[in-house]
Amino acid sequence: MLDAGLRHETKQPLYEEVAGRISYLIEQGTLRPGDRVPSIRNLSKQMQVSINTVKEAYSQLEDRRLLEARPQSGYYVCAHLPELPAEPIVNRPALNPSEVNLSNVYRLVMQDLLKPELLQLGVAVPNPELLPIEKLNRMLTRETRRFAPQSVSYDLPPGNLRLRQQIAQRLLLSGCTLSPDQIVTTSGCVEAVVLALQVLCKPGDAVAIETPFYYNFLQVIEELGLKALEIPASPRGGISLEALEYALARNHGEVKACIVISNFNNPLGSLMSDEDKQKLVKLLENHQVPLIEDDIYGDLSYRDERPSVAKSFDKTGNVLLCSSISKTLAPGYRVGWIAAGRYQEQIEHRKMITNVAVPSPTQLAIAEFLANGGYEHHLRSIRRIYARQTAQMADAIGRFFPAGTRVSRPKGGFVLWVEMPEQIDSLKLYERCKQVGITIAPGQLFSIEGNFRNCIRLNAACWNPCVEAAIETLGRLAEELLAA
Ligand SMILES: Cc1ncc(COP(=O)(O)O)c(C=O)c1O
């Protein structure tokens, strides 16, 4: 049934290859619900891999609810396989730069973010229970004692050297060979992107963005007096390079920057292939448009290996790579960074005149965590949990939402993009679910043109019976709106 021997030259870990083959056989219907799959020992012999590799593969497939272990009997294909709804289709924007005016919807939603009595499914924050809070805070205390004078002094741009060394080391895993001098620390990823926009653009300029697009950046574009040029993106592969090329040619000279969330995009969950990242870098270079790349979710790949960044294909310094530890370690520490290519000096200067420096204590603590805190081990554990939970939430959406609802299938991160039948207005759904104590992110927030009326973004960082019940309630409210 299965080819003997795996091709060991692939970049995937072996257990993922084994898991991939079994899930392929399930998808194709070769292995059907209720079928017994080969025993661990047999499969290990057949595929010439270790027993532990097969155990790990089966445990992954259990997490994804494709296999179940039966005591004394072995592993079986789950009787009820998760029937995921189809993936969303993103409509095509007009490809004209437009002013952004989202403030009303944004304010409405932001007010509710601070209310602890609401179940917050609308914000893209990590699950606090999965953050190494005690360890981090211990390191904060220890490091501020160890470097007492430094901890209360300015760590002027480019920022804490040890932290930048650690970031440079980690960037190797994304395909980048950078020195600490090519990195500036920032107060989170948002500040990195704001600094980049301030350096690259002046009021009235246009910025090419994916659509749907992370709403905080739409607000930033509005506040800086810039125009947004929305480029369609797909939930699988991200920004359409064809549409981008067309839009750049059509709006020649007007576009001064392009922002792309290349890995596990918020809100679509899309992941650009290496080939597309390379093409994107080339295309923007040819048009002399700098790329601001946001890689904040890159470390949250459901595979053990993180994907590359577009910056790794940058030979001319045209890419400004922005990221932070807000999704993996501590959003409240406000530690991020930018590797700004040929704009390094300008970014350092802009950081200095904006707010002088990133707070020293949190830089010290994150530097120590990245060096000695077991960051990779932490990532391995949360990646698996987020993979399982996004699958569980997608499955529940398939069960409870109206027929015809589509949902994204991210390969990393923890947000889901849900496209409901066209008649459902997500702002109305927002109002109704707020009345029963739940918040969602309405689709209109993610576009300057009021697109995505029938879409919502949900946070799958937490999964428990209470969240499952909330998804059921949301599905019922969506059904009611549809019937009305
Ligand atoms: C794509 C993206 N970039 C940036 C941020 C915010 O980053 P930070 O908290 O590090 O400023 C978020 C948070 O939701 C995000 O989704």
The ligand as an SDF file (V2000), in Angstrom:
LIG
                    3D

 16 16  0  0  0  0  0  0  0  0999 V2000
    0.1350   41.0850   10.9690 C   0  0  0  0  0  0  0  0  0  0  0  0
    0.3550   41.7540   12.2790 C   0  0  0  0  0  0  0  0  0  0  0  0
    1.3660   42.6180   12.4060 N   0  0  0  0  0  0  0  0  0  0  0  0
    1.5860   43.2410   13.5790 C   0  0  0  0  0  0  0  0  0  0  0  0
    0.7890   42.9990   14.6770 C   0  0  0  0  0  0  0  0  0  0  0  0
    1.0430   43.7120   15.9780 C   0  0  0  0  0  0  0  0  0  0  0  0
    2.3460   43.4990   16.3960 O   0  0  0  0  0  0  0  0  0  0  0  0
    2.9680   44.0900   17.7310 P   0  0  0  0  0  0  0  0  0  0  0  0
    2.0250   43.7930   18.8570 O   0  0  0  0  0  0  0  0  0  0  0  0
    4.2680   43.4010   17.8540 O   0  0  0  0  0  0  0  0  0  0  0  0
    3.1370   45.5570   17.5130 O   0  0  0  0  0  0  0  0  0  0  0  0
   -0.2670   42.1060   14.5830 C   0  0  0  0  0  0  0  0  0  0  0  0
   -1.1450   41.8450   15.7450 C   0  0  0  0  0  0  0  0  0  0  0  0
   -2.2750   41.4140   15.6110 O   0  0  0  0  0  0  0  0  0  0  0  0
   -0.4850   41.4590   13.3510 C   0  0  0  0  0  0  0  0  0  0  0  0
   -1.4730   40.5810   13.2170 O   0  0  0  0  0  0  0  0  0  0  0  0
  1  2  1  0
  2  3  1  0
  2 15  2  0
  3  4  2  0
  4  5  1  0
  5  6  1  0
  5 12  2  0
  6  7  1  0
  7  8  1  0
  8  9  2  0
  8 10  1  0
  8 11  1  0
 12 13  1  0
 12 15  1  0
 13 14  2  0
 15 16  1  0
M  END
$$$$
